[in-house]
Amino acid sequence: MSLSSNFPDTIPVSRTSYRPLTIALPKGRMLHPASSLLEKIGIIPEEPLKNSRRLLVRAPGAEAVLLIVRATDVPVYVRFGAADVGIAGRDVLWEDGAEGIYMPVDLGMGVCRMVVAGKADANRHQSRYRVATKYPVSTRRYFSRHHRHADIITLHGNLELAPLVGLADCIVDLVETGTTLRENGLVEWETIAPISSRLIVNRASLKTRHTQVQNLIDAIRGQVDADAREKHLTDANRS
């Protein structure tokens, strides 16, 4: 389903209801799949995003503007209305909170899991742990829910090193295949939750610009469902 036909060719100055939709996209590894999804429904940027340094790019055919921001900042732009919609990982939403944000579609992108991991021979039955993580809010919530105390050490990279040098008893991180853990002598202790990217929507925009925003939601949901059916058929044919 394309959105192009849902918007006029130009933006009437006196009709603010037709101002371009603003869509916040995450920099990094999720930018390509996110922009590819939008292109499938007719939101095509005026220049390729892959090598662009521009942070604000128009998609004139669909009357949309793309904001290219840090993944952790996407919910902030959406919550405060600087963007009408955005694409954000569940992990980011847990850390930032989802107040004022509607999450209508699981996009099935960036699929991984949040886990507790540590050395195989470590004591896993303590009442108090030192935990290294990039996700202090999620980590504290999880350990509290399981009635275990966690002393949180916030790091921003190379978490696998922390248990190896005695900085932490374990780590909480995102894992896709587990290869990096194994290569560094660590194993998964517990799975906290599956993670994937969500379409997120500013609740005020959903009310004041309902037709435009709902058209976008419906188009994305339809494309995600179509992609899932295609993948299912492809996997079935291979087996």
N, C-alpha and C positions, 0 to 999 in steps of 0.2 A: 504494500500500500504506500503510495507516494503522498507527501504532504504538499507538493508544489501547487496543486490545484486549489488548496484551501486558503491561499493567500493571494492578495492582489499583486499586480506587477509592480506597482509603486506603493509607497507608504503615504497616504493622504495626510497632510500636515494637520488638518483640523480633526482627524479621527484617530485619537491616541489608542483606541482599542486595537488598531492594526499595527502598532509598533512591533518591530521584530521580537520574536521570542528570544530570550537570552538563555543559552545552554552552557553550563559549566562542565568542562571535561578535565579529567586528571592527566597531568604530565606523566611521563615514564612509560612503563610497559603496558599500561591499560589504554594509552591514548589511541593506538592503532585499532584495537578491536572496537573501542567505543566509537571512533570516527567512522569505521567501516560499517557499523550498524546504522549510524545516521545516514550514511551515503545510500544504503539499500532502500531507505524510505524517502529519498529525494532531498536530503539535507546535505548538499555538497559544497564544501568551502571553496572560496574564490581562488585559493592556492593550496597546494598540498601541505598538510600539517607536519609531515614526517621530518622535514629539514627546516621548517620555518622557525624563526625566532620571535614571530609576532605572537602576542598574548591575547589579541582580540582580532578575530577573523570573521568576516561576513560570509553567509551562505545565501546570496541574493535570490536564488531561484525559489527558496522556501521561506524567504523573509525571516531569517534567523541570524543571530550573532553568537559565535562560539567564543567562550572565555577559556583560555588554557591556563590552568592554575595547579598548584601543588595538590596532590590527592587529598591530603589532610585538610585543605582549605575549601574543598568543594561544598561540604555541608554548611560552612559559614556563609558562603556566597548565596546559597539557596535559602538558608534560614532568614537572612536579613533582607532578602528580596533583590539583591544585586543580580541574581540569576533566577529565572522562573523555574528552571529544572536543572538537574545535573545527574551525573553518574558517579556513584561512590561505592566503595567496598563496605561490606557489613562490618568489618573490623574497624574501619574509620568511623562509622556511625556509632558503634559501641563506645569508642573513646570520646567522641565529640558530643554525643547525645543527639537525639532526634526530635527535640522539641520544635514544634512549628513546621515539621517536615512530614510529608505524606510519601509512602514508599509503595507505589502500586504494582511494580513489576520486578521480579527477580530475573535478571538478564542472562543468567547462566554463564557469565564471563568471569575470568579470574578465579576459577574454582580451585579451592584449596581447603585446608583445615587449620584451625588454631589448636596447638597442642602444648602440653607440658612435656619437656624432654630433659634428659640428663644422662649420666653415665650408667651403664648397665648394672654395675656392682654397687651403686650408691644406695643408701638407706631411703626407701620410698615411704616409710611409715613414721614420719616425724610429726610433731605437733606444731613445729615452727620451721619455716624454710626461708632461705635467702634466694630470691628469684630475680634473675636478670631478664629484662623484657623491653620491648618498644611499646608495650600496651599495658601501662600501669593500671588504668581503670578496669579493663577487662580482667586482668590478673587478680587484682584485689577482690573484685566481685566474685570470681570463681572460687578462690581459696576461702573466702568468707562463707560462701554458700555451703562449702564442704567442711566448715568448722575447723579450718586450719589457718594458723597465722602466717602471713607472708610479709617478710621485709623486702620491699621492692627496691631493686636497683635498676634505674632507667638507663639503658644504653641505646645507641642509635645505629649500631651495625656490628657484625661479627659476633653475634650472641653466643655462637657455639664455643667460643674461646672461654667464656666465663666459668663453666664448670671444670674445665681442664686445668685452669690455674688457681682454682680455689676461691674465685671471686663470688661464686654463687653455687648453691646446691643443684639448681636446675634452671631452665629457661622456659619462657612462654613465647612462642613464635609461630609464624605461618609456615606450613609445610605443604609442598605439592607432591613430590615423589619420595621425600625422605633421604635422597642421595647425599645432600650436604651433611645431614646429621650423621649418617653412617660413615662418611669419609673422615669425620672428626671424632669418631669413637663414641657417639651418643645414640640413644634409642628413645623412641617415643614412650612416655610413661602413661599419659592419658590424653584423650581427645576432648577438647573443650567444646568445639562446635564446628560445623561446616561453614565455609566462607564463600561468598560470591558477590558480584557487584549488583547494585540495585539502581533502578531509576528512581530519583528522588524529586519531589515537587514542593515548591513553596505553597503553603495552604491558602495564602491570600491570593496568589496568582490563579490558583484553581478556581477561586470564586469570581474574581474580577475579570479574568480572561478565560472563562470556562471553555468556550468553543475551541479556541486555539490550543489550549493546554490538553483538553480531552482528546482532540484529534491526534495530537502527538502521542499521548499515552496509548490510544487505540492502535496507531500505526506501529509503534514499537512493540506492543504486546503481540500483534499479529505477526510481525517479522520474527520475533523470538520464537513463537510457536512454530512458524514455518521452518525456521532453521533447525529446531529440535526434531521435527518430523523428518526432515531431510537427513539429519545425522543418524536417526534411528534406522531409516531405510538403508543407508550406506553401511552401517554396522551389521545390519541383518544380512546384507548381500555378501559381506566379507566372511561371515561365519558359516 
